[in-house]
Every structure is written in structure tokens, then in C-alpha cells.
Amino acid sequence: KKKNYSCKMKNIIKNPISTEKAVRLMESDNKLVFMVERKATKQDIKKEIEKMFNVKVVKVNTLINPYGQKKAYVKLSKENKAIDVATKLGFM
């Protein structure tokens, strides 16, 4: 059975990532990159990003890196610019 952790998790989004690759994705694909809680689902991440930044999320891709950390690539709708959200976060 799959357990539903979404109601128990408080800090789904840990921190944004501002590497060269992340900045390139912001500019070319309108995507933001975040480190997230490992037990978070794509739906949890989408809801949290939409609530935190008041944007529309089109798609969420996740991966778990070799260190056991989960990374989320969040694609925003055309109306919302990833660069604008990054500016609000203070790393652009």
C-alpha cells in the first residue's frame, strides 16, 4: 500500500537551485529547479509551487540524485516567467 504523506509534510520545497544549468533552463525552457522533500509527490510539489509563488505549473519532473536527494524540475505556463520568479527569490 502507498501511504499518503502529503498532509504530514510541512516543508516540501527545501531550496531553489541556481546553477548554470538551472539558469539556462529558466531562460530557454521556462523551468525552475528545486531541492524537495524525498517523500513529496509530483502533485504535492505542483500544489506547493502554485501556492508559494502564485503561478501556474504545467509539468513537474523529479529525480533522485546519487546522494539520495530529490530534485524537481518545474515547468511554468507561458503567462508566468521563470526569470521573474527567480528575481523574487533573489538569485537573478
C-alpha positions, 0 to 999 in steps of 0.5 A: 500500500502507498501511504499518503504523506502529503498532509504530514509534510510541512516543508516540501520545497527545501531550496531553489537551485541556481546553477548554470544549468538551472539558469539556462533552463529558466531562460530557454525552457521556462523551468525552475529547479528545486531541492524537495522533500524525498517523500513529496509527490509530483502533485504535492510539489505542483500544489506547493509551487502554485501556492508559494509563488502564485503561478501556474505549473504545467509539468513537474519532473523529479529525480533522485540524485546519487546522494539520495536527494530529490530534485524537481524540475518545474515547468511554468505556463507561458503567462508566468516567467521563470526569470521573474520568479527567480528575481523574487527569490533573489538569485537573478 
